[in-house]
């Protein structure tokens, strides 16, 4: 089970960190990713990560997402995080956490390959 938190209303230029708490499995046994769906748009990938025994296997960002977004995971907390900085109104979206043990670097951006999803957390960037 995946449970996101940390969303809310933020001012343009501010930062926010989203959390995805994992239960029923360990973050080290799965590829984890963040996706988002903006109003009227298709769901899009943001960032993905895979760790094993605390070691980073890979970490990828969708085009245009690196720099302002940072994905990380914590084996002790069994959670994945998305640090978002310099937020813009166009970042307004519902952000979803996804997980799957069989996803790799070649297909992490494909939402259809993930078998576990959280309920999403709304991030609204507005002054």
C-alpha positions in Angstrom: 0.0 0.0 0.0 1.2 3.5 -0.9 0.1 6.6 0.9 1.1 10.0 -0.3 1.2 13.1 1.9 2.6 16.6 1.9 0.5 18.3 -0.7 -1.2 21.6 -0.2 -1.4 25.2 -1.4 2.0 26.8 -2.0 3.2 30.1 -3.3 5.1 30.4 -6.5 8.8 30.0 -5.9 8.3 28.0 -2.7 9.5 24.5 -2.0 7.5 21.4 -0.9 8.4 17.8 -0.1 6.0 15.0 -0.8 6.2 11.7 1.0 5.0 8.2 0.0 4.8 5.8 2.8 5.1 2.2 1.8 3.6 -0.8 3.6 3.4 -4.5 2.7 6.8 -4.3 1.0 10.1 -2.6 1.3 11.2 0.3 -0.9 14.4 -1.7 -1.7 12.4 -4.5 -3.4 10.7 -2.2 -5.9 11.1 0.5 -8.4 9.4 3.6 -7.1 8.2 6.6 -9.1 6.3 9.9 -8.9 3.7 10.8 -11.5 1.4 13.8 -11.7 -1.8 14.7 -13.4 -2.5 18.4 -14.1 -6.0 19.6 -14.7 -7.1 18.7 -18.2 -3.8 16.9 -19.0 -2.5 13.4 -19.2 -0.7 11.8 -16.4 3.0 12.3 -16.7 6.1 10.9 -15.1 8.2 13.0 -12.8 11.0 10.9 -11.3 11.8 7.3 -10.6 14.2 5.5 -8.3 15.5 2.0 -7.5 17.6 1.1 -4.5 18.8 -2.2 -3.2 20.2 -2.8 0.3 20.5 0.9 0.7 22.5 1.4 -2.4 21.2 3.5 -5.3 20.7 1.4 -8.5 19.3 4.2 -10.6 17.5 7.5 -10.4 15.9 9.1 -13.4 13.9 12.2 -14.2 11.5 12.9 -16.9 12.6 15.5 -19.4 12.3 19.0 -17.9 12.0 17.7 -14.3 15.6 17.5 -13.3 16.9 20.5 -11.4 13.8 21.5 -9.6 12.6 18.0 -8.5 14.6 15.5 -6.5 13.5 11.9 -5.7 14.9 10.0 -2.8 14.1 7.0 -0.7 14.7 6.0 2.9 14.9 2.3 3.8 14.5 3.0 7.5 11.3 5.0 7.0 10.3 2.8 4.1 9.3 5.8 2.2 10.0 7.7 -1.0 10.1 11.4 -1.2 9.8 14.1 -3.9 11.5 17.4 -3.1 10.1 20.2 -5.3 11.7 23.6 -5.4 11.0 26.9 -7.1 7.4 25.7 -7.7 5.5 27.3 -10.6 1.7 27.5 -11.2 2.2 24.9 -14.0 3.3 22.4 -11.3 -0.2 22.3 -10.0 -1.4 18.7 -10.2 -2.3 15.7 -8.2 0.9 13.8 -7.5 0.9 10.1 -7.3 3.3 7.5 -6.0 3.7 4.3 -7.9 5.6 1.1 -7.3 6.4 -2.2 -9.1 9.1 -4.8 -8.6 9.7 -5.4 -12.3 10.0 -1.9 -13.6 13.4 -0.9 -14.8 15.2 2.1 -16.3 13.9 1.3 -19.8 10.2 1.5 -18.9 9.9 3.5 -15.6 8.0 6.3 -17.4 5.3 4.0 -18.6 2.5 4.4 -16.0 0.8 1.2 -17.2 3.6 -1.0 -16.0 3.1 -0.2 -12.3 0.8 -2.4 -10.3 0.6 -0.3 -7.1 -0.6 3.3 -6.9 -1.3 5.7 -4.1 -4.4 7.8 -3.9 -2.6 11.0 -4.8 -1.9 14.3 -3.1 -3.0 17.6 -4.5 -0.4 20.3 -5.0 -1.7 23.8 -5.9 0.8 26.5 -6.7 -0.9 29.9 -6.6 -0.5 33.3 -5.1 
